Amino acid sequence: MKITPIKTRKVFAHDSLQEILQEALPPLQERSVVVVSSKIVSLCEGAVADARMCKAELIKKEADAYLFCEKSGIYLTKKEGILIPSAGIDESNTDQPFVLYPKDILGSCNRIGEWLRNYFRVKELGVIITDSHTTPMRRGVLGIGLCWYGFSPLHNYIGSLDCFGRPLQMTQSNLVDALAVAAVVCMGEGNEQTPLAVIEQAPNMVYHSHPTSREEYCSLRIDETEDLYGPFLQAVTWSQEKK
């Protein structure tokens, strides 16, 4: 597998994402995956808030549920089926006080994918919109896939045999997050100014040409009642804003 980080000009609120992609991306080959930082999608769509807004109130408004951690002073939140600090609201690598997640990240990802397929005239192409998040009991951040386009998000090993001939009963490989982690390592977390990456020769990929449906988007989520970590998530009282 080959990952190429792509440098762009600095991105500002209400810039044209299509122009940035045109300027920065090389000619795309079939079965490539284009990785796009959620930050530049949000900036280009104007998903920002000004300094008059209170960050805590923004977090409560943007989150599906939130829990304030007094020791760190940070809100842990549930947002679009993932755990993420501060509902994904960020203040780094931007001239804006606060950058939010795209309002309709599924629609954004599908639009990017359809445009890239048409512009580069390829039939099999993937897109992943990424962010960075934290992992319990580990220091540091790593990538996560917020949404995807053009391929199946899971590779199913259930029923296949392990190297000792025993059938696998539970294993599915999460391709979206695995590719996001690898790409974000190459894209960086600081001033690299590489909010794009192109992945080639990714294994176990099954491509398709239709937009990701809401049902497909939600299929990667797991209900807390079935989640291995559900008892931890349900052991605390989460707050919710009325929407």
CYANA upper distance limits for C-alpha pairs under 8 A (distance plus 0.5 A):
  1 MET  CA    199 ILE  CA      7.64
  1 MET  CA    200 GLU  CA      6.37
  1 MET  CA    201 GLN  CA      5.27
  1 MET  CA    202 ALA  CA      5.63
  1 MET  CA    203 PRO  CA      7.80
  2 LYS  CA    199 ILE  CA      6.19
  2 LYS  CA    200 GLU  CA      5.63
  2 LYS  CA    201 GLN  CA      6.90
  2 LYS  CA    202 ALA  CA      8.08
  3 ILE  CA    182 ALA  CA      8.44
  3 ILE  CA    183 ALA  CA      7.02
  3 ILE  CA    186 CYS  CA      7.76
  3 ILE  CA    197 ALA  CA      7.18
  3 ILE  CA    198 VAL  CA      6.21
  3 ILE  CA    199 ILE  CA      5.01
  3 ILE  CA    200 GLU  CA      6.95
  4 THR  CA    186 CYS  CA      7.87
  4 THR  CA    197 ALA  CA      5.88
  4 THR  CA    198 VAL  CA      5.70
  4 THR  CA    199 ILE  CA      7.01
  5 PRO  CA    183 ALA  CA      8.12
  5 PRO  CA    186 CYS  CA      6.37
  5 PRO  CA    187 MET  CA      5.84
  5 PRO  CA    194 THR  CA      6.45
  5 PRO  CA    195 PRO  CA      8.20
  5 PRO  CA    196 LEU  CA      6.47
  5 PRO  CA    197 ALA  CA      4.67
  5 PRO  CA    198 VAL  CA      7.03
  6 ILE  CA     24 ALA  CA      7.16
  6 ILE  CA     25 LEU  CA      7.40
  6 ILE  CA    187 MET  CA      8.13
  6 ILE  CA    194 THR  CA      5.61
  6 ILE  CA    195 PRO  CA      7.36
  6 ILE  CA    196 LEU  CA      5.52
  6 ILE  CA    197 ALA  CA      5.71
  6 ILE  CA    198 VAL  CA      7.93
  7 LYS  CA     24 ALA  CA      7.25
  7 LYS  CA    192 GLU  CA      8.22
  7 LYS  CA    193 GLN  CA      6.21
  7 LYS  CA    194 THR  CA      4.67
  7 LYS  CA    195 PRO  CA      7.43
  7 LYS  CA    196 LEU  CA      7.51
  8 THR  CA     20 ILE  CA      7.54
  8 THR  CA     23 GLU  CA      8.34
  8 THR  CA     24 ALA  CA      6.26
  8 THR  CA    193 GLN  CA      6.77
  8 THR  CA    194 THR  CA      6.56
  8 THR  CA    195 PRO  CA      7.68
  8 THR  CA    196 LEU  CA      8.34
  9 ARG  CA     20 ILE  CA      8.26
  9 ARG  CA    193 GLN  CA      7.88
 10 LYS  CA    193 GLN  CA      7.56
 11 VAL  CA     15 ASP  CA      7.18
 11 VAL  CA     40 ILE  CA      6.99
 11 VAL  CA     43 LEU  CA      7.70
 11 VAL  CA     44 CYS  CA      8.23
 11 VAL  CA     94 THR  CA      8.09
 12 PHE  CA     43 LEU  CA      6.57
 12 PHE  CA     44 CYS  CA      7.49
 12 PHE  CA     94 THR  CA      7.54
 12 PHE  CA     95 ASP  CA      7.64
 13 ALA  CA     42 SER  CA      8.49
 13 ALA  CA     43 LEU  CA      4.89
 13 ALA  CA     44 CYS  CA      5.84
 13 ALA  CA     45 GLU  CA      7.78
 13 ALA  CA     46 GLY  CA      5.94
 13 ALA  CA     48 VAL  CA      8.12
 13 ALA  CA     96 GLN  CA      8.16
 14 HIS  CA     43 LEU  CA      6.61
 14 HIS  CA     44 CYS  CA      4.87
 14 HIS  CA     45 GLU  CA      6.35
 14 HIS  CA     46 GLY  CA      5.80
 15 ASP  CA     43 LEU  CA      7.72
 15 ASP  CA     44 CYS  CA      5.29
 15 ASP  CA     45 GLU  CA      8.41
 16 SER  CA     20 ILE  CA      6.98
 16 SER  CA     44 CYS  CA      6.34
 17 LEU  CA     21 LEU  CA      6.68
 17 LEU  CA     40 ILE  CA      8.10
 17 LEU  CA     41 VAL  CA      7.46
 17 LEU  CA     44 CYS  CA      6.29
 18 GLN  CA     22 GLN  CA      6.56
 19 GLU  CA     23 GLU  CA      6.56
 20 ILE  CA     24 ALA  CA      6.53
 21 LEU  CA     25 LEU  CA      6.08
 27 PRO  CA    120 PHE  CA      7.24
 28 LEU  CA     32 SER  CA      7.18
 28 LEU  CA    120 PHE  CA      6.82
 28 LEU  CA    122 VAL  CA      8.12
 29 GLN  CA    122 VAL  CA      7.60
 30 GLU  CA    122 VAL  CA      6.21
 30 GLU  CA    123 LYS  CA      7.19
 30 GLU  CA    124 GLU  CA      5.96
 30 GLU  CA    125 LEU  CA      6.81
 31 ARG  CA    124 GLU  CA      5.49
 31 ARG  CA    125 LEU  CA      5.59
 31 ARG  CA    126 GLY  CA      7.61
 31 ARG  CA    200 GLU  CA      7.41
 31 ARG  CA    201 GLN  CA      7.79
 31 ARG  CA    207 TYR  CA      8.03
 32 SER  CA    124 GLU  CA      7.93
 32 SER  CA    125 LEU  CA      5.85
 32 SER  CA    126 GLY  CA      6.75
 32 SER  CA    198 VAL  CA      7.15
 32 SER  CA    199 ILE  CA      6.17
 32 SER  CA    200 GLU  CA      5.41
 32 SER  CA    201 GLN  CA      7.70
 32 SER  CA    202 ALA  CA      8.45
 33 VAL  CA    125 LEU  CA      6.33
 33 VAL  CA    126 GLY  CA      4.74
 33 VAL  CA    127 VAL  CA      5.85
 33 VAL  CA    128 ILE  CA      7.80
 33 VAL  CA    198 VAL  CA      6.19
 33 VAL  CA    199 ILE  CA      5.45
 33 VAL  CA    200 GLU  CA      7.09
 34 VAL  CA    125 LEU  CA      8.26
 34 VAL  CA    126 GLY  CA      6.64
 34 VAL  CA    127 VAL  CA      5.27
 34 VAL  CA    128 ILE  CA      6.94
 34 VAL  CA    196 LEU  CA      7.66
 34 VAL  CA    197 ALA  CA      6.39
 34 VAL  CA    198 VAL  CA      5.21
 34 VAL  CA    199 ILE  CA      6.92
 35 VAL  CA    127 VAL  CA      6.24
 35 VAL  CA    128 ILE  CA      5.33
 35 VAL  CA    129 ILE  CA      6.48
 35 VAL  CA    130 THR  CA      7.52
 35 VAL  CA    180 ALA  CA      7.94
 35 VAL  CA    183 ALA  CA      7.57
 35 VAL  CA    196 LEU  CA      5.99
 35 VAL  CA    197 ALA  CA      5.49
 35 VAL  CA    198 VAL  CA      6.64
 35 VAL  CA    199 ILE  CA      8.08
 36 VAL  CA     40 ILE  CA      8.10
 36 VAL  CA     41 VAL  CA      8.11
 36 VAL  CA    127 VAL  CA      7.96
 36 VAL  CA    128 ILE  CA      6.70
 36 VAL  CA    129 ILE  CA      5.37
 36 VAL  CA    130 THR  CA      6.68
 36 VAL  CA    195 PRO  CA      6.61
 36 VAL  CA    196 LEU  CA      5.33
 36 VAL  CA    197 ALA  CA      7.33
 37 SER  CA     41 VAL  CA      7.39
 37 SER  CA    129 ILE  CA      6.16
 37 SER  CA    130 THR  CA      5.48
 37 SER  CA    131 ASP  CA      6.66
 37 SER  CA    195 PRO  CA      5.67
 37 SER  CA    196 LEU  CA      6.89
 38 SER  CA     42 SER  CA      6.57
 38 SER  CA    101 TYR  CA      7.35
 38 SER  CA    102 PRO  CA      7.82
 38 SER  CA    129 ILE  CA      6.05
 38 SER  CA    130 THR  CA      5.99
 38 SER  CA    131 ASP  CA      6.38
 39 LYS  CA     43 LEU  CA      6.67
 39 LYS  CA     99 VAL  CA      7.59
 39 LYS  CA    101 TYR  CA      8.00
 39 LYS  CA    131 ASP  CA      8.20
 40 ILE  CA     44 CYS  CA      6.52
 40 ILE  CA    195 PRO  CA      7.69
 41 VAL  CA     45 GLU  CA      6.68
 41 VAL  CA    102 PRO  CA      7.20
 41 VAL  CA    108 SER  CA      8.21
 42 SER  CA     46 GLY  CA      6.51
 42 SER  CA     47 ALA  CA      5.37
 42 SER  CA     48 VAL  CA      7.74
 42 SER  CA     99 VAL  CA      7.30
 42 SER  CA    100 LEU  CA      7.03
 42 SER  CA    101 TYR  CA      6.39
 42 SER  CA    102 PRO  CA      5.36
 43 LEU  CA     47 ALA  CA      6.39
 43 LEU  CA     48 VAL  CA      7.28
 43 LEU  CA     99 VAL  CA      7.51
 45 GLU  CA    102 PRO  CA      7.62
 47 ALA  CA     99 VAL  CA      6.70
 47 ALA  CA    100 LEU  CA      5.93
 47 ALA  CA    101 TYR  CA      7.17
 47 ALA  CA    102 PRO  CA      6.42
 47 ALA  CA    103 LYS  CA      7.49
 48 VAL  CA     96 GLN  CA      7.38
 48 VAL  CA     97 PRO  CA      8.21
 48 VAL  CA     98 PHE  CA      6.11
 48 VAL  CA     99 VAL  CA      4.99
 48 VAL  CA    100 LEU  CA      6.09
 49 ALA  CA     53 MET  CA      7.26
 49 ALA  CA     96 GLN  CA      7.89
 49 ALA  CA     97 PRO  CA      7.06
 49 ALA  CA     98 PHE  CA      5.68
 49 ALA  CA     99 VAL  CA      7.00
 49 ALA  CA    100 LEU  CA      7.99
 50 ASP  CA     96 GLN  CA      7.40
 50 ASP  CA     97 PRO  CA      6.03
 50 ASP  CA     98 PHE  CA      7.00
 51 ALA  CA     97 PRO  CA      5.88
 51 ALA  CA     98 PHE  CA      7.95
 53 MET  CA     57 GLU  CA      8.08
 53 MET  CA     58 LEU  CA      7.53
 54 CYS  CA     58 LEU  CA      6.72
 55 LYS  CA     59 ILE  CA      6.63
 55 LYS  CA     98 PHE  CA      8.44
 56 ALA  CA     60 LYS  CA      6.85
 57 GLU  CA     61 LYS  CA      6.66
 58 LEU  CA     62 GLU  CA      6.55
 59 ILE  CA     63 ALA  CA      6.33
 59 ILE  CA     75 TYR  CA      8.15
 59 ILE  CA     86 SER  CA      6.08
 59 ILE  CA     87 ALA  CA      6.15
 59 ILE  CA     89 ILE  CA      7.60
 60 LYS  CA     65 ALA  CA      8.01
 60 LYS  CA     66 TYR  CA      7.21
 60 LYS  CA    240 GLN  CA      7.74
 60 LYS  CA    241 GLU  CA      6.69
 61 LYS  CA    241 GLU  CA      6.77
 61 LYS  CA    243 LYS  CA      8.36
 62 GLU  CA     79 LYS  CA      8.30
 62 GLU  CA     87 ALA  CA      6.59
 63 ALA  CA     77 THR  CA      6.44
 63 ALA  CA     78 LYS  CA      6.52
 63 ALA  CA     79 LYS  CA      5.86
 63 ALA  CA     86 SER  CA      8.31
 63 ALA  CA     87 ALA  CA      5.62
 63 ALA  CA    240 GLN  CA      8.21
 64 ASP  CA     77 THR  CA      7.69
 64 ASP  CA     78 LYS  CA      5.91
 64 ASP  CA     79 LYS  CA      5.73
 64 ASP  CA     80 GLU  CA      7.88
 64 ASP  CA    240 GLN  CA      6.98
 64 ASP  CA    241 GLU  CA      8.29
 65 ALA  CA     77 THR  CA      6.13
 65 ALA  CA     78 LYS  CA      5.63
 65 ALA  CA     79 LYS  CA      7.74
 65 ALA  CA    238 TRP  CA      6.40
 65 ALA  CA    239 SER  CA      5.96
 65 ALA  CA    240 GLN  CA      5.23
 65 ALA  CA    241 GLU  CA      7.98
 66 TYR  CA     75 TYR  CA      6.84
 66 TYR  CA     76 LEU  CA      6.26
 66 TYR  CA     77 THR  CA      4.75
 66 TYR  CA     78 LYS  CA      6.79
 66 TYR  CA    238 TRP  CA      6.01
 66 TYR  CA    239 SER  CA      5.76
 66 TYR  CA    240 GLN  CA      6.95
 67 LEU  CA     75 TYR  CA      6.06
 67 LEU  CA     76 LEU  CA      5.72
 67 LEU  CA     77 THR  CA      6.71
 67 LEU  CA    237 THR  CA      7.94
 67 LEU  CA    238 TRP  CA      5.91
 67 LEU  CA    239 SER  CA      6.87
 68 PHE  CA     73 GLY  CA      7.48
 68 PHE  CA     74 ILE  CA      6.60
 68 PHE  CA     75 TYR  CA      4.94
 68 PHE  CA     76 LEU  CA      6.79
 69 CYS  CA     73 GLY  CA      6.06
 69 CYS  CA     74 ILE  CA      6.00
 69 CYS  CA     75 TYR  CA      6.41
 69 CYS  CA     76 LEU  CA      7.51
 70 GLU  CA     74 ILE  CA      7.70
 74 ILE  CA     85 PRO  CA      7.52
 74 ILE  CA     86 SER  CA      7.39
 75 TYR  CA     85 PRO  CA      6.37
 75 TYR  CA     86 SER  CA      5.73
 75 TYR  CA     87 ALA  CA      8.49
 76 LEU  CA     83 LEU  CA      7.56
 76 LEU  CA     84 ILE  CA      6.69
 76 LEU  CA     85 PRO  CA      5.10
 76 LEU  CA     86 SER  CA      6.57
 76 LEU  CA     87 ALA  CA      8.07
 77 THR  CA     83 LEU  CA      6.20
 77 THR  CA     84 ILE  CA      5.97
 77 THR  CA     85 PRO  CA      6.19
 77 THR  CA     86 SER  CA      6.63
 77 THR  CA     87 ALA  CA      6.00
 78 LYS  CA     82 ILE  CA      6.17
 78 LYS  CA     83 LEU  CA      5.28
 78 LYS  CA     84 ILE  CA      6.83
 78 LYS  CA     87 ALA  CA      7.44
 79 LYS  CA     83 LEU  CA      6.95
 79 LYS  CA     84 ILE  CA      7.36
 79 LYS  CA     87 ALA  CA      6.47
 79 LYS  CA     88 GLY  CA      8.49
 81 GLY  CA    218 CYS  CA      8.44
 81 GLY  CA    221 ARG  CA      6.48
 82 ILE  CA    221 ARG  CA      8.49
 84 ILE  CA     88 GLY  CA      6.62
 84 ILE  CA    133 HIS  CA      6.52
 84 ILE  CA    134 THR  CA      7.87
 85 PRO  CA    133 HIS  CA      7.77
 85 PRO  CA    134 THR  CA      8.35
 86 SER  CA     90 ASP  CA      8.45
 87 ALA  CA    101 TYR  CA      8.50
 88 GLY  CA    100 LEU  CA      6.96
 88 GLY  CA    101 TYR  CA      6.71
 88 GLY  CA    131 ASP  CA      8.49
 89 ILE  CA     98 PHE  CA      6.90
 89 ILE  CA     99 VAL  CA      6.07
 89 ILE  CA    100 LEU  CA      5.23
 89 ILE  CA    101 TYR  CA      7.27
 90 ASP  CA     98 PHE  CA      6.21
 90 ASP  CA     99 VAL  CA      5.70
 90 ASP  CA    100 LEU  CA      7.22
 91 GLU  CA     96 GLN  CA      7.63
 91 GLU  CA     97 PRO  CA      6.40
 91 GLU  CA     98 PHE  CA      5.59
 91 GLU  CA     99 VAL  CA      6.75
 93 ASN  CA    190 GLY  CA      8.27
 93 ASN  CA    191 ASN  CA      7.75
 94 THR  CA     99 VAL  CA      8.37
101 TYR  CA    105 ILE  CA      8.04
102 PRO  CA    108 SER  CA      7.94
104 ASP  CA    108 SER  CA      6.68
105 ILE  CA    109 CYS  CA      6.55
105 ILE  CA    146 LEU  CA      8.26
105 ILE  CA    147 CYS  CA      7.31
106 LEU  CA    110 ASN  CA      6.73
106 LEU  CA    147 CYS  CA      6.76
106 LEU  CA    148 TRP  CA      8.29
106 LEU  CA    212 THR  CA      7.92
106 LEU  CA    214 ARG  CA      8.14
106 LEU  CA    217 TYR  CA      8.04
107 GLY  CA    111 ARG  CA      6.61
108 SER  CA    112 ILE  CA      6.75
109 CYS  CA    113 GLY  CA      6.67
109 CYS  CA    127 VAL  CA      7.49
109 CYS  CA    128 ILE  CA      7.81
109 CYS  CA    129 ILE  CA      7.25
109 CYS  CA    147 CYS  CA      7.08
109 CYS  CA    148 TRP  CA      6.85
109 CYS  CA    149 TYR  CA      6.83
110 ASN  CA    114 GLU  CA      6.58
110 ASN  CA    148 TRP  CA      8.35
110 ASN  CA    149 TYR  CA      6.48
110 ASN  CA    211 PRO  CA      5.98
110 ASN  CA    212 THR  CA      7.07
111 ARG  CA    115 TRP  CA      6.56
112 ILE  CA    116 LEU  CA      6.57
112 ILE  CA    127 VAL  CA      8.06
113 GLY  CA    117 ARG  CA      6.66
113 GLY  CA    125 LEU  CA      7.96
113 GLY  CA    126 GLY  CA      7.45
113 GLY  CA    127 VAL  CA      6.39
113 GLY  CA    149 TYR  CA      6.63
113 GLY  CA    150 GLY  CA      7.67
113 GLY  CA    211 PRO  CA      8.38
114 GLU  CA    118 ASN  CA      6.79
114 GLU  CA    211 PRO  CA      8.11
115 TRP  CA    119 TYR  CA      6.41
116 LEU  CA    120 PHE  CA      6.36
116 LEU  CA    121 ARG  CA      8.33
117 ARG  CA    121 ARG  CA      5.94
117 ARG  CA    122 VAL  CA      5.66
117 ARG  CA    123 LYS  CA      6.97
117 ARG  CA    124 GLU  CA      8.23
117 ARG  CA    125 LEU  CA      7.11
118 ASN  CA    122 VAL  CA      7.46
123 LYS  CA    209 SER  CA      7.42
124 GLU  CA    150 GLY  CA      7.61
124 GLU  CA    207 TYR  CA      6.38
124 GLU  CA    208 HIS  CA      7.14
124 GLU  CA    209 SER  CA      7.21
125 LEU  CA    150 GLY  CA      6.29
125 LEU  CA    151 PHE  CA      8.25
125 LEU  CA    207 TYR  CA      7.55
125 LEU  CA    209 SER  CA      8.43
126 GLY  CA    148 TRP  CA      7.70
126 GLY  CA    149 TYR  CA      5.93
126 GLY  CA    150 GLY  CA      5.02
126 GLY  CA    151 PHE  CA      6.46
126 GLY  CA    207 TYR  CA      7.82
127 VAL  CA    148 TRP  CA      5.89
127 VAL  CA    149 TYR  CA      5.46
127 VAL  CA    150 GLY  CA      7.11
128 ILE  CA    145 GLY  CA      6.68
128 ILE  CA    146 LEU  CA      7.82
128 ILE  CA    147 CYS  CA      6.28
128 ILE  CA    148 TRP  CA      4.88
128 ILE  CA    149 TYR  CA      7.06
128 ILE  CA    176 VAL  CA      7.65
128 ILE  CA    180 ALA  CA      7.69
129 ILE  CA    145 GLY  CA      6.38
129 ILE  CA    146 LEU  CA      6.07
129 ILE  CA    147 CYS  CA      5.89
129 ILE  CA    148 TRP  CA      6.88
130 THR  CA    143 GLY  CA      6.99
130 THR  CA    144 ILE  CA      6.06
130 THR  CA    145 GLY  CA      5.09
130 THR  CA    146 LEU  CA      5.91
130 THR  CA    147 CYS  CA      7.87
130 THR  CA    180 ALA  CA      6.71
130 THR  CA    184 VAL  CA      8.28
131 ASP  CA    143 GLY  CA      6.18
131 ASP  CA    144 ILE  CA      6.03
131 ASP  CA    145 GLY  CA      7.17
131 ASP  CA    146 LEU  CA      7.32
132 SER  CA    141 VAL  CA      6.53
132 SER  CA    142 LEU  CA      5.74
132 SER  CA    143 GLY  CA      4.86
132 SER  CA    144 ILE  CA      6.29
132 SER  CA    184 VAL  CA      8.32
133 HIS  CA    141 VAL  CA      5.83
133 HIS  CA    142 LEU  CA      6.20
133 HIS  CA    143 GLY  CA      6.76
133 HIS  CA    144 ILE  CA      7.13
134 THR  CA    138 ARG  CA      8.10
134 THR  CA    139 ARG  CA      8.07
134 THR  CA    140 GLY  CA      7.03
134 THR  CA    141 VAL  CA      5.30
134 THR  CA    142 LEU  CA      7.06
135 THR  CA    139 ARG  CA      7.93
135 THR  CA    140 GLY  CA      8.35
135 THR  CA    141 VAL  CA      7.66
142 LEU  CA    181 VAL  CA      6.36
142 LEU  CA    184 VAL  CA      7.56
142 LEU  CA    185 VAL  CA      7.93
143 GLY  CA    177 ASP  CA      7.68
143 GLY  CA    180 ALA  CA      5.79
143 GLY  CA    181 VAL  CA      4.70
143 GLY  CA    182 ALA  CA      8.04
143 GLY  CA    183 ALA  CA      8.14
143 GLY  CA    184 VAL  CA      5.85
143 GLY  CA    185 VAL  CA      8.01
144 ILE  CA    176 VAL  CA      8.27
144 ILE  CA    177 ASP  CA      5.52
144 ILE  CA    178 ALA  CA      8.36
144 ILE  CA    180 ALA  CA      5.83
144 ILE  CA    181 VAL  CA      6.54
145 GLY  CA    176 VAL  CA      6.04
145 GLY  CA    177 ASP  CA      5.38
145 GLY  CA    179 LEU  CA      8.43
145 GLY  CA    180 ALA  CA      5.84
147 CYS  CA    176 VAL  CA      8.43
147 CYS  CA    217 TYR  CA      7.69
148 TRP  CA    153 PRO  CA      8.13
148 TRP  CA    176 VAL  CA      7.48
148 TRP  CA    212 THR  CA      7.72
148 TRP  CA    217 TYR  CA      8.44
149 TYR  CA    211 PRO  CA      6.82
149 TYR  CA    212 THR  CA      6.08
150 GLY  CA    207 TYR  CA      6.10
150 GLY  CA    208 HIS  CA      5.67
150 GLY  CA    209 SER  CA      6.22
150 GLY  CA    210 HIS  CA      7.17
150 GLY  CA    211 PRO  CA      7.26
150 GLY  CA    212 THR  CA      7.57
151 PHE  CA    205 MET  CA      7.22
151 PHE  CA    206 VAL  CA      5.97
151 PHE  CA    207 TYR  CA      4.59
151 PHE  CA    208 HIS  CA      5.95
152 SER  CA    205 MET  CA      7.51
152 SER  CA    206 VAL  CA      6.14
152 SER  CA    207 TYR  CA      7.01
152 SER  CA    208 HIS  CA      8.17
153 PRO  CA    174 ASN  CA      6.77
153 PRO  CA    175 LEU  CA      5.91
153 PRO  CA    176 VAL  CA      5.90
153 PRO  CA    220 LEU  CA      7.81
154 LEU  CA    172 GLN  CA      6.78
154 LEU  CA    173 SER  CA      6.00
154 LEU  CA    174 ASN  CA      5.40
154 LEU  CA    175 LEU  CA      6.05
154 LEU  CA    176 VAL  CA      7.96
154 LEU  CA    220 LEU  CA      8.36
155 HIS  CA    172 GLN  CA      6.10
155 HIS  CA    173 SER  CA      5.43
155 HIS  CA    174 ASN  CA      7.21
155 HIS  CA    175 LEU  CA      7.30
155 HIS  CA    204 ASN  CA      7.00
155 HIS  CA    205 MET  CA      8.15
156 ASN  CA    171 THR  CA      7.25
156 ASN  CA    172 GLN  CA      5.04
156 ASN  CA    173 SER  CA      6.91
157 TYR  CA    168 LEU  CA      7.02
157 TYR  CA    169 GLN  CA      8.47
157 TYR  CA    170 MET  CA      8.16
157 TYR  CA    171 THR  CA      5.96
157 TYR  CA    172 GLN  CA      6.03
157 TYR  CA    173 SER  CA      7.99
158 ILE  CA    167 PRO  CA      7.90
158 ILE  CA    168 LEU  CA      5.59
158 ILE  CA    169 GLN  CA      5.57
158 ILE  CA    170 MET  CA      6.23
158 ILE  CA    171 THR  CA      6.23
158 ILE  CA    172 GLN  CA      7.39
159 GLY  CA    167 PRO  CA      5.88
159 GLY  CA    168 LEU  CA      5.87
159 GLY  CA    169 GLN  CA      6.71
160 SER  CA    167 PRO  CA      5.97
160 SER  CA    168 LEU  CA      6.23
161 LEU  CA    165 GLY  CA      5.55
161 LEU  CA    166 ARG  CA      5.63
161 LEU  CA    167 PRO  CA      4.82
161 LEU  CA    168 LEU  CA      6.32
162 ASP  CA    166 ARG  CA      5.88
162 ASP  CA    167 PRO  CA      6.74
162 ASP  CA    168 LEU  CA      6.92
174 ASN  CA    178 ALA  CA      6.65
175 LEU  CA    179 LEU  CA      6.40
175 LEU  CA    205 MET  CA      8.50
176 VAL  CA    180 ALA  CA      6.65
177 ASP  CA    181 VAL  CA      6.53
178 ALA  CA    182 ALA  CA      6.95
179 LEU  CA    183 ALA  CA      6.54
180 ALA  CA    184 VAL  CA      6.47
181 VAL  CA    185 VAL  CA      6.87
182 ALA  CA    186 CYS  CA      7.36
183 ALA  CA    187 MET  CA      6.63
183 ALA  CA    197 ALA  CA      6.94
183 ALA  CA    199 ILE  CA      8.00
184 VAL  CA    188 GLY  CA      6.31
184 VAL  CA    189 GLU  CA      8.12
185 VAL  CA    189 GLU  CA      8.41
186 CYS  CA    197 ALA  CA      8.29
187 MET  CA    192 GLU  CA      7.73
187 MET  CA    194 THR  CA      5.80
187 MET  CA    195 PRO  CA      6.63
187 MET  CA    196 LEU  CA      7.32
187 MET  CA    197 ALA  CA      7.14
188 GLY  CA    192 GLU  CA      6.67
188 GLY  CA    194 THR  CA      7.71
212 THR  CA    216 GLU  CA      6.60
212 THR  CA    217 TYR  CA      6.95
213 SER  CA    217 TYR  CA      6.59
214 ARG  CA    218 CYS  CA      6.69
215 GLU  CA    219 SER  CA      6.63
216 GLU  CA    220 LEU  CA      7.91
222 ILE  CA    226 GLU  CA      7.16
222 ILE  CA    227 ASP  CA      6.61
223 ASP  CA    227 ASP  CA      6.56
224 GLU  CA    229 TYR  CA      7.97
224 GLU  CA    230 GLY  CA      5.14
224 GLU  CA    231 PRO  CA      8.50
224 GLU  CA    233 LEU  CA      7.85
224 GLU  CA    234 GLN  CA      8.25
225 THR  CA    230 GLY  CA      6.38
226 GLU  CA    230 GLY  CA      7.35
229 TYR  CA    233 LEU  CA      7.03
230 GLY  CA    234 GLN  CA      6.48
231 PRO  CA    235 ALA  CA      6.43
232 PHE  CA    236 VAL  CA      7.89
